[in-house]
Amino acid sequence: MSVQWNNNFCCFDSVAPHSFSTPLGVVQMNDTIVLGYWEDGFFSLEFFKTVNGQFTGGNNFTVDTINPPLYYGGCFKKLVHGYAFLGIHSDNFANTKLILQVLDGQFSPLWTNSFPLSSFQFPPSEIDVDTLSGNYFFANISDSLHVYGFSPFGNILWDQALEIDSVASLNKELFQLSDSTIVVCTLEHLLPSTTLQAHFRKFDLSDGHFIQDLVYPDLAGINHRFFYSNDVVCIAFQDAITNEILVKQVDLISGTSTNVSTTGTMDASGLQSIDMSPNWQYIYIWSNSHILQLNSALQVNYSRQITNESFAGDNSSHILFDQVENPLLSFSYINNMITNHDLMILRLDRLTGSTLDSVTYNDARNTSDHAMDQYIDVYGNLNVVFANDFDNFAILHEETQLGVLQLNGMFLNIPPIINSADQLVLYPNPGSARIYLKGNYNENNLVQIIDLSGRILKEHHLENNEISIQELQSGTYLFRILDEKKLPRCSLFIKSN
């Protein structure tokens, strides 16, 4: 791995101090990256070229220059029709609202909806999109838990409220199930201890009515992290007393679950994420000082110590993977050589967890760099979104700057960094003889089937939205389709016997 380019932007204010700026989400639009973020009185967008980081434009929204508000949490998402910002807005007069702003396909504002809040302690969830209907959903906690459903055209479908007590946090991801329900996960205090209990509350997608609350006593602990796929959620968490990392799986349709599995790894510094390898063979748990690999039976294959992460609370990165499924981690660390917080990017061996290669980065002003997120672009390059204390607090308090650092390589462009509305849909998956591509594609589009070492096994123009895979060996492959401008879109599929 090596750095291809680095670009910094936003947050130069010579009049008043800034609140801490943070990215809200990345949308890939052909060869352009669109980064949504908030900073002071703005929901903002930056557009830049994937290949060289060159800026091509930007927009600011919700400007309030007289009473600059604070935006707290939220997301920037691609919808089926347009794009959306979601965040909590609090002005100098303690007026607090949940703001939803929707943009059209050209990033012009369509409409804004706001919900007054009596108080707020947590950021709202991310927006979850139903790609079939175009409806979208999100949740927020103020005086109660609210779950909202919206139509593609801004009409509120339903607002379901539930009174709940002793909430510690709201999980940022909602879980949309195959039975037309949606699950909101909260962590709630088991007073008087510091232990937290996970609750999975299920709501009907059509009208929002509350169905049930799934609670598992053996999920009591701290630092819960969730990975959801195909109606099953896998939870990594820690024992509140010993800090041992634990793991459990729950089927959110049937309500059945595995027993809690122990890992034998203690980590007092907390958990970063839990993720699944692209071939669904391994589960990875990333703590602030360890990486663990588990098999499908939740048994530990290895636990390796890595460099301690700093500013872990700012980092929303998930584990990504290269073409042979070696894990990729991006985080901040303390560089003792210059006594500073810098960026570290690691590629780990999937078989042993040992470091294959690494890259470190220190900005030119030698200020603290906060890793915020990572994604893989359409060309297979790893991109790290970060923030730094631009003037080191010397001139203006908390003057911050956002940046993107791109590293070259051929990595797998997989679902944690692709909005669901952008994904290719292949079916049946797994498939044995033929797979089909959902949607309308031009027969001039070139399709490729690539193995996990990067070899192109098949390459031809698309015919009737179907591809023969009968001659392939059983395993996981990358399907790639290139449009007339040779811009790729990718998806994984499994060849079965």
Buried (B, 14 or more C-beta within 10 A) or exposed (E): BEBBBBBBBBBEBEEEEBBBBBBBBBBBBEBBBBBBBBBBBBBBBBBBBBBEBEEEEBBEBBEEEEEBBBBBBBBBBBBBBBBBBBBBBBBEEEEBBBBBBBBEEEBEBBEBBEBEBEEBEBBBBBBBBBBEEBBBBBBBBBEBBBBBBBEBEBEEBBEBBBEBEEBBBBBBBBBBBEEEBBBBBBBBBBEEEEBBBBBBBBBBBEEBEBEEEBEBEEBBBBBBBBBBEEBBBBBBBBBBEEBBBBBBBBBBBEEEBBEBBBBEBEBEBBBBBBBBBBBEEBBBBBBBBBBBBBEEEBEBBEBBEBBBBBBBEBBBBBBBBBBBBBBBBBBBBBBEEEEBBBBBBBBBBBEEBEBBEBBBBBBEEBBBBBBBBBBBBBBBBBBBBBBBBBBEEEEBEBBBBBBBBBBBBBBBBBBBBBBBBEBBEBEEBBBBEEBBBEEEBEEEBBBBBBBBEEEEBBEEEBEEBEBEBEEBEEEBBBBBBBBEEEBBBBBBBBBEE
